[in-house]
């Protein structure tokens, strides 16, 4: 047996799709923001409100997925009836519905708050994206998000933590601790960055590291209790958020919060549709991972944003013509960044048991290890039962011989 074992899971296809779409989208935002994503030039907060609305519309696209599933699934009606029967068994149907919709509303609000953090910051700060946005925010937000997920899973979902889980969490935190200090140093020496505003920006965006995991924590409990598919939950979230925006948008317009002229062309319209569609796919895959695996497994999805930031820095590094002006610390930061993200990815893969380390007892309590032990114990039990039957049969034969012997004499 080698040092590592790799176990392919069909759910990894979802992860690969998420990574590809998210990295492409993030790189487009980094390099083509003004060209494709700047619809409201004079008011950044209005621009963020527009893209927040795209996310809500994207959630509504799950309605088409629901129709597709109902048209293609022959067992859907039977499953719906079984779900209703299960809910009736748990208590009065009115009480169940009341609790169900209250939880849906709470999840919808958390999801909307997650997307609105950019809008909230730029509403009270007149800085531009270039003056506040840095890799620091993304790395810190990703670190806090991962830690929050593990805390919620361990403390409230009562997920058992074994040796490989503990070492994975330590590795992930260590990986981020390698790059966050470099991010902060980079923040203070950048002449084009408003340091104070950037720190406030990082603090507000870090709230997303609470909203998103807590939303998935509630969604997981909803999946376990009410037997609702991810696409149905996403559609209900979209409906609730649409109602909120229908109420909120006129208020913001008449108070002149949203009164900037929009600049739309063919390129921006196409990118807006692409953004809306990609966001829907990302949201669906995220809830699908929560539904099929766990809340903490979403960590493997969200690190793609931090990786996209590192790719952006790498591309900018190689595209830079005057490399003589690059500070020495940038080379160290580049190397540490590669090492850190290798550690983070490995830690996440080990936690989700995609990669199993066959040393130091780190493979004992993984799913495959438990299955092997169970199979081994089952085979041992069968062998013991077989030996017991043989002994019992031999005993009967001896008794039969003795009886014949007595009869004979």
VOGU-3710 file (C-alpha; in Angstrom, 3 decimals, decimal comma):
1> xxxxxxxxxx> 0,000/0,000/0,000  1,393/3,409/-1,039  1,551/6,572/1,002  -1,556/7,999/-0,678  -4,765/6,453/-1,953  -7,073/8,350/-4,275  -10,802/7,609/-4,285  -12,778/9,082/-7,166  -16,285/10,210/-6,337  -18,847/11,034/-9,007
11> xxxxxxxxxx> -19,700/14,152/-7,010  -16,278/15,484/-8,012  -17,749/16,265/-11,419  -19,798/18,968/-9,694  -16,623/20,303/-8,094  -14,771/20,433/-11,412  -17,629/22,296/-13,119  -17,803/24,769/-10,217  -14,043/25,362/-10,269  -13,871/25,935/-14,014
21> xxxxxxxxxx> -16,841/28,319/-14,097  -15,834/30,252/-10,994  -12,186/30,678/-12,005  -13,156/31,840/-15,512  -15,685/34,302/-14,083  -13,261/35,669/-11,489  -10,495/36,150/-14,071  -12,923/38,028/-16,311  -13,802/40,307/-13,396  -10,133/40,878/-12,524
31> xxxxxxxxxx> -8,946/41,699/-16,039  -12,073/43,003/-17,822  -14,047/44,675/-15,029  -14,351/48,125/-16,625  -15,108/46,688/-20,042  -17,789/44,130/-19,120  -18,931/44,591/-15,504  -19,085/48,362/-14,979  -22,713/49,170/-15,808  -23,133/52,094/-13,394
41> xxxxxxxxxx> -19,940/54,130/-13,673  -20,642/56,907/-11,162  -22,146/54,823/-8,357  -20,330/51,557/-7,534  -23,048/50,612/-5,043  -25,670/50,724/-7,805  -23,463/48,529/-9,938  -23,242/46,010/-7,091  -27,014/46,169/-6,590  -27,537/45,252/-10,243
51> xxxxxxxxxx> -25,283/42,214/-9,974  -26,928/41,245/-6,688  -30,231/41,275/-8,605  -28,665/39,018/-11,231  -27,948/36,495/-8,479  -31,609/36,553/-7,419  -32,806/36,053/-11,009  -30,265/33,242/-11,313  -31,878/31,476/-8,357  -35,231/31,622/-10,162
61> xxxxxxxxxx> -33,746/29,690/-13,097  -33,956/26,615/-10,881  -37,672/26,602/-11,752  -36,748/25,295/-15,211  -34,686/22,559/-13,545  -37,698/21,568/-11,422  -39,850/21,290/-14,549  -37,177/19,211/-16,255  -36,894/16,822/-13,303  -40,688/16,417/-13,099
71> xxxxxxxxxx> -40,951/15,719/-16,812  -38,165/13,144/-16,811  -38,777/11,411/-13,480  -41,513/8,773/-13,499  -41,276/8,241/-9,752  -41,673/11,898/-8,816  -45,355/11,627/-7,804  -44,685/8,597/-5,624  -41,756/10,380/-4,000  -43,856/13,499/-3,345
81> xxxxxxxxxx> -46,519/11,388/-1,672  -43,899/9,666/0,469  -42,465/13,036/1,490  -45,916/14,282/2,521  -46,505/11,095/4,525  -43,184/11,564/6,282  -44,078/15,161/7,164  -47,492/14,146/8,477  -45,848/11,541/10,728  -43,612/14,215/12,226
91> xxxxxxxxxx> -46,524/16,361/13,422  -49,496/18,405/12,271  -49,160/19,480/8,651  -49,889/23,140/9,477  -47,139/23,263/12,082  -44,714/21,593/9,695  -45,533/24,087/6,940  -45,178/27,034/9,309  -41,714/25,944/10,477  -40,733/25,044/6,925
101> xxxxxxxxxx> -41,552/28,470/5,475  -39,955/30,323/8,378  -36,715/28,456/7,733  -36,957/29,151/4,006  -37,375/32,881/4,690  -34,375/32,891/7,038  -32,220/31,074/4,474  -33,373/33,519/1,785  -32,399/36,523/3,907  -28,993/35,056/4,733
111> xxxxxxxxxx> -28,357/34,353/1,053  -29,373/37,905/0,107  -27,146/39,372/2,826  -24,279/37,274/1,479  -24,648/38,823/-1,971  -25,353/42,341/-0,661  -22,089/42,852/1,282  -20,457/44,584/-1,703  -23,478/46,868/-2,099  -23,487/47,749/1,613
121> xxxxxxxxxx> -19,799/48,721/1,614  -19,906/50,914/-1,496  -23,133/52,507/-0,298  -21,225/54,125/2,592  -17,771/54,458/0,997  -17,000/56,368/-2,190  -13,927/54,295/-3,064  -13,615/52,328/-6,286  -12,910/48,612/-6,620  -9,305/49,238/-7,597
131> xxxxxxxxxx> -8,736/51,288/-4,436  -9,978/48,668/-1,957  -10,112/45,223/-3,569  -7,083/43,027/-2,918  -6,232/39,370/-2,508  -6,202/39,934/1,275  -9,985/40,073/1,469  -10,444/36,852/-0,489  -7,899/34,859/1,512  -9,238/36,017/4,891
141> xxxxxxxxxx> -12,837/35,456/3,830  -12,030/31,938/2,586  -10,179/31,077/5,803  -13,037/32,321/8,016  -15,594/30,530/5,845  -13,796/27,186/6,177  -13,349/27,558/9,947  -17,009/28,557/10,403  -18,171/25,507/8,461  -16,123/23,138/10,595
151> xxxxxxxxxx> -17,347/24,766/13,814  -21,009/24,532/12,755  -20,599/20,936/11,568  -18,812/19,780/14,716  -20,811/21,714/17,328  -24,334/21,673/15,881  -24,536/18,923/13,262  -22,557/16,644/15,612  -20,176/15,480/12,892  -17,609/13,067/14,336
161> xxxxxxxxxx> -14,060/14,351/14,044  -11,343/11,757/13,596  -7,581/12,008/13,395  -7,441/12,766/9,659  -10,049/15,520/10,125  -8,011/17,237/12,839  -4,802/17,158/10,831  -6,644/18,432/7,747  -8,048/21,432/9,619  -4,593/22,218/11,051
171> xxxxxxxxxx> -3,068/21,978/7,551  -5,691/24,301/6,033  -5,238/26,931/8,751  -1,447/26,666/8,441  -1,714/27,142/4,670  -3,636/30,377/5,045  -1,335/31,607/7,795  1,502/31,388/5,261  -0,105/33,859/2,871  -2,273/36,207/4,970
181> xxxxxxxxxx> 0,717/38,095/6,501  2,127/38,615/2,990  -1,292/39,877/1,873  -1,335/42,450/4,684  2,199/43,574/3,905  1,208/43,969/0,267  -1,800/46,005/1,387  0,330/48,557/3,246  2,912/49,143/0,517  0,520/49,497/-2,428
191> xxxxxxxxxx> 0,372/53,200/-3,335  -2,927/52,891/-5,222  -4,749/51,238/-2,320  -6,671/53,155/0,355  -5,441/51,206/3,363  -8,151/52,231/5,842  -10,993/51,749/3,365  -9,520/48,438/2,265  -9,474/47,179/5,861  -13,128/48,187/6,312
201> xxxxxxxxxx> -13,892/46,503/2,984  -12,183/43,321/4,189  -14,106/43,422/7,488  -17,509/43,812/5,811  -16,763/41,186/3,173  -15,641/38,813/5,947  -19,270/38,779/7,132  -19,930/36,633/4,085  -17,901/33,949/5,875  -20,738/33,764/8,411
211> xxxxxxxxxx> -23,785/34,230/6,176  -22,850/31,543/3,622  -21,914/28,692/6,033  -24,894/29,413/8,304  -27,194/29,366/5,277  -25,847/25,937/4,328  -26,119/24,723/7,921  -29,850/25,558/7,896  -30,221/24,088/4,405  -28,675/20,803/5,547
221> xxxxxxxxxx> -31,137/20,552/8,427  -33,934/21,352/5,995  -32,807/18,619/3,602  -32,654/16,076/6,427  -36,036/16,968/7,908  -38,289/17,962/5,016  -36,873/15,880/2,147  -36,743/18,844/-0,251  -34,466/18,615/-3,346  -31,804/21,340/-3,842
231> xxxxxxxxxx> -33,469/22,825/-6,944  -36,771/23,241/-5,086  -35,059/24,985/-2,193  -33,164/27,281/-4,559  -36,372/28,219/-6,370  -38,145/29,069/-3,103  -35,140/31,162/-2,069  -35,341/33,025/-5,388  -39,075/33,733/-4,941  -38,572/35,164/-1,440
241> xxxxxxxxxx> -35,627/37,282/-2,567  -37,581/38,588/-5,564  -40,373/39,751/-3,248  -37,814/41,536/-1,052  -36,215/43,285/-4,056  -39,622/44,297/-5,451  -40,282/46,098/-2,157  -36,748/47,458/-1,697  -35,915/48,709/-5,217  -38,602/51,471/-5,472
251> xxxxxxxxxx> -37,588/52,736/-2,033  -33,929/52,986/-3,058  -34,877/54,596/-6,367  -37,077/57,331/-4,920  -34,515/58,065/-2,192  -32,000/58,561/-5,056  -29,751/55,734/-3,939  -30,285/54,131/-7,333  -30,510/56,975/-9,838  -27,321/56,684/-11,880
261> xxxxxxxxxx> -27,488/56,359/-15,650  -26,744/52,873/-16,922  -24,231/52,169/-19,690  -25,180/48,997/-21,514  -23,808/47,643/-24,762  -23,858/44,256/-26,492  -20,752/43,006/-24,634  -22,109/43,955/-21,196  -25,509/42,416/-21,931  -23,903/39,131/-23,000
271> xxxxxxxxxx> -21,620/39,086/-19,957  -24,597/39,878/-17,704  -26,441/36,827/-19,060  -23,285/34,720/-18,642  -22,835/36,005/-15,058  -26,474/35,252/-14,227  -26,260/31,722/-15,644  -22,921/30,891/-14,011  -24,180/32,134/-10,672  -27,230/29,862/-10,960
281> xxxxxxxxxx> -25,028/26,845/-11,724  -22,719/27,693/-8,812  -25,623/28,091/-6,396  -27,179/24,809/-7,507  -23,892/22,890/-7,264  -23,238/24,351/-3,809  -26,619/23,203/-2,481  -26,178/19,860/-4,265  -22,877/19,302/-2,430  -24,552/20,219/0,883
291> xxxxxxxxxx> -27,404/17,836/0,020  -25,252/14,899/-1,091  -22,197/15,247/1,143  -21,886/17,854/3,903  -21,708/21,526/4,836  -17,929/21,486/5,250  -17,392/19,928/1,820  -18,365/23,286/0,276  -14,900/24,432/1,415  -13,489/22,574/-1,569
301> xxxxxxxxxx> -15,652/24,764/-3,819  -14,965/28,169/-2,307  -11,177/27,876/-2,340  -11,475/28,228/-6,119  -12,023/31,971/-5,557  -8,740/32,284/-3,683  -7,020/30,189/-6,339  -8,409/32,480/-9,042  -6,834/35,401/-7,156  -3,491/33,618/-7,124
311> xxxxxxxxxx> -3,813/32,858/-10,845  -4,501/36,533/-11,475  -1,327/37,513/-9,592  0,648/34,850/-11,468  -0,611/36,016/-14,868  0,078/39,654/-13,975  3,564/38,676/-12,817  4,473/37,056/-16,148  2,770/39,723/-18,250  4,633/42,522/-16,504
321> xxxxxxxxxx> 7,249/43,928/-18,855  9,493/45,755/-16,356  10,285/42,909/-13,968  13,203/44,845/-12,540  10,775/46,941/-10,476  9,327/43,878/-8,750  10,161/43,801/-5,036  12,069/40,828/-3,623  9,229/40,040/-1,234  6,968/39,451/-4,278
331> xxxxxxxxxx> 9,080/36,466/-5,293  8,883/35,061/-1,765  5,166/35,767/-1,679  4,701/33,992/-4,995  6,540/30,876/-3,765  4,783/30,875/-0,389  1,442/31,263/-2,185  2,052/28,155/-4,295  3,123/26,141/-1,250  0,191/27,416/0,807
341> xxxxxxxxxx> -2,456/26,543/-1,753  -0,953/23,096/-2,273  -1,273/22,529/1,481  -4,836/23,917/1,528  -5,979/21,777/-1,384  -4,358/18,657/0,087  -5,930/19,367/3,485  -9,372/19,761/1,929  -8,973/16,586/-0,149  -7,882/14,607/2,908
351> xxxxxxxxxx> -10,764/15,993/5,007  -13,299/14,928/2,370  -11,485/11,554/2,052  -10,826/11,985/-1,646  -7,165/11,441/-0,797  -6,349/9,046/2,058  -2,962/9,084/3,776  -1,997/5,515/4,645  0,390/6,430/7,469  0,224/7,433/11,137
361> xxxxxxxxxx> -3,288/6,006/11,502  -4,803/8,670/9,230  -6,594/5,986/7,205  -8,271/4,153/10,084  -11,511/6,102/10,348  -12,047/7,146/6,761  -15,101/5,706/5,032  -13,065/3,206/3,020  -11,150/2,132/6,117  -14,357/1,610/8,081
371> xxxxxxxxxx> -15,831/-0,383/5,190  -12,713/-2,582/5,017  -12,786/-3,202/8,769  -16,500/-4,003/8,604  -15,893/-6,449/5,749  -12,983/-8,016/7,605  -15,040/-8,372/10,790  -17,899/-9,834/8,740  -15,572/-12,404/7,150  -14,125/-13,259/10,572
381> xxxxxxxxxx> -17,639/-13,740/11,927  -18,504/-15,996/9,003  -15,336/-18,026/9,597  -16,113/-18,358/13,318  -19,670/-19,428/12,485  -18,381/-21,960/10,001  -15,940/-23,413/12,548  -18,704/-23,511/15,159  -20,995/-25,401/12,756  -18,221/-27,880/11,974
391> xxxxxxxxxx> -17,599/-28,509/15,663  -21,313/-28,909/16,297  -21,598/-31,359/13,383  -18,605/-33,349/14,672  -20,191/-33,452/18,111  -23,407/-34,850/16,671  -21,458/-37,509/14,767  -19,654/-38,564/17,958  -22,968/-38,821/19,826  -24,417/-40,872/16,992
401> xxxxxxxxx> -21,433/-43,246/17,078  -21,761/-43,613/20,864  -25,478/-44,348/20,560  -24,826/-47,016/17,924  -22,100/-48,454/20,099  -24,456/-48,709/23,089  -27,187/-50,265/21,002  -24,747/-52,737/19,534  -23,561/-54,009/22,913
//
